[in-house]
Amino acid sequence: MSINDPSTHEHRKRLTRRRQWRSVWRFANAPWEQSFRQFKRGAVTFGCGLALLMYTNAAIAPSITQELVALLALCLVAVGFVVAITAHLRMLLARLLYFFLADKPKPNRDTEIDR
């Protein structure tokens, strides 16, 4: 087998796809408590950033200080949003994978329905 052999290339592509699915599966199968804790932290950070931004615009006179504090607030908003949306996507993905891939109970065909 050479490096340019098409079967080797296909094998590598399959391995790469498997690794991607494994990493998606691991990402989605985090405990619910961990995902919800991450979502809460992101939402609180987002809210604190918004509150700081509103406070900055209302209480600080227009100056370079106001702009720097507003920049800090926007950074907090962005970080909070990314953390919260990542946790939310993790919970959504876990539900979708469970719905589509989990073993569903099979109907019991040994009992008579029409008695």
Protein Blocks (a to p, Z undefined) as FASTA:
>chain_A
ZZklmklmmmmmmmmmmmmmmmmmmmmmpcfklmmmmmmmmmmmmmmmmmmmmmmmmmpc
cdfklmmmmmmmmmmmmmmmmmmmmmmmmmmmmmmmmmmmpccddddfkbcfbZZ
